Amino acid sequence: MSNINVDPIENLAVNALIRDRAKFPADFKQKICEDDEMYLFSLSNVKDDTDRALVRYYSLGRRILDAVQQVVNWHFGSFDRVNSFLDFACGYGRFTRFLIQEMPPKKIWVSDIYANAVKFQSEYFGVNGIVSTGKPENYLIDSKFDCILANSFFSHMPERTFADWLQNLYNLLTDSGILMFSVHGESLLPSHVKMPPGGILFSADSESQSLDKEEYGTTYVTEEFVRGIVARISGGKAFVHRLDKGICRFQDLYVVTNRLNQDFSSLKFHHHPEGYVDVAALTTKDNLYLEGWAADGNAGGRIEEVQVLVNGEIAQTCEPFYNRPDVAGYFQTKAALQSGWRCYLPKDAVAPADVILIKAVNNCGLEWIIESCHVKSLLDSRQSQSLLSSTQTKLNLVEAQLATAKTELEQFQSKLMFTKTQLLDTQNELLSTQKHLQETQNELISAQMQVEQMENQLVSVRGELDRSRDRIMAMESSKFWKLRTLWFKIRKSFGLAGE
């Protein structure tokens, strides 16, 4: 077996993380090869703090698994239905150690240009190994795979080999298989750097200490470039979908398949929450005071809670409740504004030698480990600058809140002036309406008087009509009128003229 100089089996901080994040903690493979560049890179980022380097290393491995698992569950239903998985450019197993807890090692193939990395994984994890080559035309594999992952590989390929390597991996897919690969999207380019018209920018610079940087540098691509390459290598047959910053909220993740079991719109991909501990200090009564932020960048997402575990047991939970304009500015979304949290742990609940694990949990069920270390280590790393940074942070917050308040005041004053103008306009409209109402009332009174006059005239006419009817009835009932009527009947009977 390859030499191993990192065996954190007795590391309590790592064990706390493994208990929390591994599917089967008792069977989790913790050992790390001494040549693992991803671990060495993590170590350099935390100034040789071994505990934090290990936590970062394992956390990122789990984070990659969560991203891949969402795509696998969408396409296949679960890892149980994947008969063969190729982890291309696998490194020394940061991701594989989590994958072997989801599917049998015999169904997993790992491939890397470092023969020692392939050997380490084959021997330690029990997976199948394929040593890769420097040139795509020399990578000749007979097998086909249901699922292929090339994480952080095409983010380093120059244009001259980008398409050929993608063609190679695409050709290794089964009919219903999926290819996932990550790239540096255009949004990651420094603001002063422009993307060339071709949609790909390569720089001979990378974190690798041994590979030729002209062959393995840093690459940025546009979505149009990637889609064009996929269309060309598949003859327009393949379906392709981009997950914005799908890998660790940094690299874009592309999904390619020849057969869609369901539309890409049904792939509801979620990112992990993020967070940080700004302050860790003991109060005058020796209680542990913690302060930091936790934010979720998913559409409609939120932080369900921040959990604080001591020696594997939940000791305290809290929710973000106060505004952090600095966090909202970093994420460039107002959704991250209310992200500040703080909590206290009583002195009888925690001791300096205890292991503390702090994590943020979002409403999608995804978690992010903010810290996993000894309490003393957390205090040492935060307390020296915590009071100063806390004061400065709070001062910055007050200044930001003051600026916000001033802006809100100006907006309120503007709205007040607008409201006053509207009120004046309304009052003028009211006066006009009242005047119109008075005129209408006068017209109504005049109309009522006319109606009364007409009603009086009607009464007079009706009286005259009644009197006329009475006179007619009196005439018709007189003896003269009866003789007159009889006379006309006689004349009519003799055929004489009428009246």
SVG drawing of the C-alpha trace seen along z (x, -y; Angstrom):
<svg xmlns="http://www.w3.org/2000/svg" viewBox="-139 -76 145 82">
<polyline fill="none" stroke="black" stroke-width="0.4" points="0.0,0.0 1.1,-3.6 2.7,-5.5 0.2,-7.1 1.2,-10.0 -2.2,-11.2 -4.3,-8.8 -6.8,-10.9 -8.4,-7.9 -7.7,-9.4 -8.5,-13.0 -11.6,-13.9 -12.5,-16.8 -12.5,-14.7 -14.4,-11.9 -17.1,-14.4 -17.4,-15.4 -17.4,-11.8 -20.1,-10.9 -22.2,-13.7 -21.6,-13.6 -20.8,-10.0 -23.6,-7.6 -21.9,-4.7 -19.4,-6.4 -18.0,-3.1 -17.0,-2.0 -15.7,-5.3 -12.2,-5.3 -10.3,-8.2 -6.7,-7.6 -5.2,-10.2 -2.2,-9.5 0.8,-11.7 0.8,-12.9 -2.9,-14.0 -2.7,-17.5 -6.2,-18.3 -5.4,-17.8 -2.1,-19.7 -4.0,-22.5 -6.5,-22.6 -3.6,-22.6 -1.9,-25.6 -5.2,-27.5 -5.5,-27.2 -1.8,-27.9 -0.9,-24.3 -3.7,-23.9 -4.1,-20.1 -7.6,-19.9 -9.1,-22.5 -7.4,-21.1 -8.9,-17.7 -12.3,-19.1 -12.2,-21.2 -10.9,-18.2 -13.6,-15.8 -16.4,-18.4 -15.7,-19.2 -15.7,-15.5 -19.1,-15.2 -20.3,-18.4 -19.3,-17.0 -21.2,-13.8 -24.3,-15.7 -24.2,-17.5 -23.6,-14.3 -26.2,-12.4 -28.9,-15.0 -28.2,-14.4 -28.0,-10.6 -31.3,-10.5 -32.9,-12.6 -31.7,-10.5 -31.5,-7.0 -33.6,-7.2 -30.7,-6.2 -27.1,-4.9 -28.6,-1.4 -29.5,-1.6 -26.0,-2.6 -24.1,0.5 -20.8,-1.3 -19.4,-4.6 -16.2,-6.2 -14.5,-8.9 -12.2,-10.5 -9.3,-12.6 -10.1,-11.2 -7.1,-12.3 -6.5,-10.4 -10.1,-9.8 -11.5,-12.9 -14.8,-12.1 -14.5,-8.3 -14.4,-7.6 -18.0,-9.0 -19.1,-7.3 -18.1,-3.8 -20.7,-4.3 -23.4,-4.7 -22.5,-1.8 -20.3,1.3 -16.6,0.6 -16.6,3.3 -19.0,1.0 -16.7,-2.0 -13.7,-2.8 -11.2,-5.5 -8.9,-7.0 -6.0,-9.5 -2.8,-10.4 -1.1,-9.8 -0.5,-6.1 0.2,-6.3 -3.3,-7.9 -4.9,-5.0 -2.9,-2.5 -3.8,-4.1 -7.5,-4.1 -7.6,-0.5 -5.8,0.9 -7.5,-1.2 -11.0,-1.6 -11.2,1.7 -12.3,0.0 -11.2,0.7 -8.3,-1.4 -7.3,-2.9 -4.2,-4.9 -4.8,-7.8 -2.6,-9.3 -1.3,-12.8 -2.8,-12.8 -6.5,-12.0 -5.7,-9.9 -3.8,-7.5 -6.6,-6.9 -8.1,-3.7 -10.8,-2.0 -13.0,0.8 -15.6,0.5 -18.8,-1.6 -20.2,-3.4 -23.6,-4.4 -22.2,-7.4 -19.0,-9.4 -17.8,-12.3 -14.9,-14.6 -14.7,-17.0 -12.3,-19.9 -10.6,-18.4 -12.0,-20.5 -11.4,-23.6 -7.7,-23.0 -7.7,-21.9 -6.4,-24.1 -8.5,-24.4 -6.4,-22.0 -7.3,-19.0 -10.7,-20.2 -12.9,-18.7 -10.8,-15.5 -11.0,-14.6 -14.7,-15.4 -15.2,-13.2 -13.3,-10.3 -15.5,-10.4 -18.7,-10.9 -17.8,-7.7 -17.5,-5.7 -21.2,-6.3 -23.8,-3.6 -26.9,-4.3 -28.8,-5.8 -25.7,-7.0 -24.9,-10.5 -21.6,-12.4 -21.0,-15.1 -18.1,-17.5 -17.3,-20.8 -15.7,-24.0 -14.8,-27.5 -17.7,-29.6 -17.3,-33.1 -18.6,-34.7 -15.4,-33.6 -13.2,-35.7 -11.6,-38.7 -13.4,-41.9 -10.5,-43.3 -10.2,-40.2 -12.4,-39.8 -13.5,-36.5 -12.1,-36.0 -14.7,-35.7 -14.1,-31.9 -15.6,-31.5 -12.5,-29.9 -9.6,-31.4 -6.6,-29.4 -3.9,-30.5 -0.8,-28.3 -1.3,-28.4 -2.7,-25.8 -2.4,-24.4 -0.6,-21.3 3.0,-21.1 4.0,-18.4 1.9,-18.6 3.0,-20.7 1.1,-23.9 0.8,-24.3 -1.2,-21.1 -2.9,-21.6 -3.5,-25.2 -6.6,-27.2 -9.5,-27.4 -12.6,-29.6 -15.4,-28.8 -18.8,-30.2 -21.9,-28.1 -22.1,-28.7 -18.6,-27.2 -19.5,-24.1 -22.8,-23.5 -21.1,-23.9 -18.5,-21.2 -21.1,-18.8 -23.2,-19.3 -20.1,-18.6 -18.9,-15.5 -22.4,-14.0 -23.5,-14.9 -26.3,-16.9 -27.6,-13.8 -26.8,-14.7 -28.9,-16.7 -26.9,-19.1 -27.8,-21.1 -25.8,-23.6 -26.0,-23.8 -24.8,-27.2 -21.9,-26.8 -23.1,-23.3 -19.8,-22.1 -19.2,-23.7 -20.9,-26.9 -17.9,-27.6 -17.5,-25.6 -20.4,-25.1 -21.6,-21.5 -22.7,-20.2 -24.9,-17.2 -24.8,-15.4 -26.9,-12.4 -28.2,-10.8 -31.5,-9.8 -33.7,-12.0 -35.8,-10.0 -37.4,-13.2 -37.0,-16.9 -34.2,-18.9 -36.8,-21.3 -37.6,-18.5 -34.0,-18.5 -34.5,-20.7 -30.8,-21.2 -30.0,-22.8 -26.8,-24.3 -25.4,-23.9 -25.8,-26.7 -22.7,-28.6 -21.6,-30.2 -18.8,-31.4 -17.9,-31.9 -16.8,-35.5 -16.5,-35.5 -15.7,-32.8 -15.0,-34.0 -15.5,-33.3 -17.7,-35.7 -16.8,-37.1 -18.9,-34.2 -17.0,-31.6 -19.9,-31.0 -19.0,-30.3 -20.2,-33.1 -20.5,-32.4 -21.4,-34.8 -21.3,-34.5 -23.4,-34.3 -25.2,-31.6 -26.8,-32.2 -28.6,-30.2 -28.4,-31.1 -31.1,-28.8 -34.2,-30.3 -36.8,-30.4 -34.1,-28.9 -33.6,-29.8 -31.5,-28.7 -33.6,-26.4 -31.2,-26.5 -27.6,-26.7 -26.7,-23.7 -23.9,-23.6 -22.9,-20.1 -20.5,-19.3 -18.9,-15.8 -21.5,-14.7 -24.6,-15.9 -26.6,-19.0 -25.9,-21.6 -27.6,-24.6 -29.6,-25.7 -30.4,-29.1 -31.6,-30.9 -30.2,-33.9 -32.1,-36.9 -30.2,-40.1 -29.0,-41.9 -25.6,-41.5 -25.2,-43.9 -21.7,-42.7 -22.9,-39.1 -25.7,-40.4 -23.1,-42.4 -20.9,-39.3 -23.7,-37.1 -25.2,-40.0 -28.7,-39.2 -31.1,-40.7 -32.1,-37.2 -28.8,-36.9 -29.3,-40.1 -30.8,-38.5 -28.0,-36.1 -26.4,-37.0 -26.7,-34.6 -25.3,-34.4 -25.7,-32.0 -24.4,-31.2 -23.3,-27.8 -23.2,-27.7 -19.9,-26.9 -21.2,-23.5 -22.1,-22.5 -18.7,-22.8 -15.0,-22.6 -11.9,-23.7 -11.0,-20.0 -14.4,-19.2 -14.9,-18.9 -17.4,-21.4 -19.1,-21.1 -21.1,-24.0 -23.2,-23.5 -25.9,-25.4 -28.9,-23.5 -31.1,-24.8 -34.7,-24.1 -33.6,-21.7 -32.1,-19.4 -28.5,-20.2 -25.9,-20.9 -22.6,-22.7 -20.0,-22.2 -18.9,-25.7 -16.5,-24.5 -15.4,-21.1 -12.5,-21.4 -11.6,-21.5 -13.1,-24.4 -9.7,-25.6 -8.6,-25.7 -11.7,-27.7 -11.1,-30.1 -7.4,-30.5 -8.1,-31.2 -11.0,-33.6 -10.6,-35.2 -7.4,-37.0 -9.0,-39.0 -12.7,-38.4 -13.2,-41.4 -11.4,-43.8 -13.0,-42.3 -16.3,-42.1 -16.1,-45.8 -15.0,-46.7 -17.7,-44.5 -20.3,-46.0 -19.0,-49.5 -19.2,-48.7 -22.7,-47.3 -23.7,-50.4 -22.3,-52.6 -24.0,-50.4 -27.3,-50.5 -26.9,-54.3 -26.4,-54.7 -29.4,-52.4 -31.4,-54.5 -30.4,-57.7 -31.4,-56.2 -34.7,-55.0 -35.3,-58.5 -34.7,-60.2 -37.0,-57.7 -39.6,-58.4 -39.2,-62.2 -39.6,-61.8 -42.7,-59.6 -44.0,-62.2 -43.6,-65.1 -45.3,-62.9 -48.1,-62.1 -48.6,-65.8 -48.8,-66.6 -51.4,-63.9 -53.3,-65.2 -53.4,-68.7 -54.6,-67.4 -57.2,-65.3 -58.4,-68.4 -58.7,-70.4 -60.7,-67.5 -62.8,-67.4 -63.6,-71.2 -64.4,-70.8 -66.6,-67.8 -68.4,-69.7 -69.1,-72.6 -70.4,-70.3 -72.5,-68.6 -74.0,-71.9 -74.8,-72.8 -76.4,-69.4 -78.4,-69.9 -79.7,-73.2 -80.6,-71.7 -82.4,-68.9 -84.4,-71.4 -85.4,-73.3 -86.4,-70.0 -88.4,-69.1 -90.3,-72.5 -91.1,-71.9 -92.4,-68.4 -94.6,-69.9 -96.0,-72.5 -96.7,-69.8 -98.3,-67.6 -100.6,-70.6 -101.5,-71.1 -102.2,-67.4 -104.5,-67.6 -106.3,-70.6 -106.7,-68.8 -108.0,-65.7 -110.6,-67.8 -111.7,-69.4 -112.0,-66.0 -114.1,-64.6 -116.4,-67.6 -116.8,-67.1 -117.6,-63.5 -120.3,-64.4 -121.9,-66.9 -122.0,-64.3 -123.5,-61.7 -126.2,-64.3 -127.1,-65.1 -127.3,-61.4 -129.7,-60.7 -132.1,-63.6 -135.6,-63.0 -134.6,-65.1 -131.5,-63.1 -133.5,-59.9 -136.1,-61.2 -133.2,-62.4 -131.6,-58.9 -135.0,-57.3 -135.6,-59.7 -132.2,-58.8 -133.0,-55.1 -136.3,-55.6 -134.7,-57.6 -132.0,-54.9 -134.7,-52.2 -136.3,-54.1 -132.9,-54.5 -132.8,-58.2 -129.6,-60.2 -127.9,-60.3 -127.8,-63.1"/>
</svg>
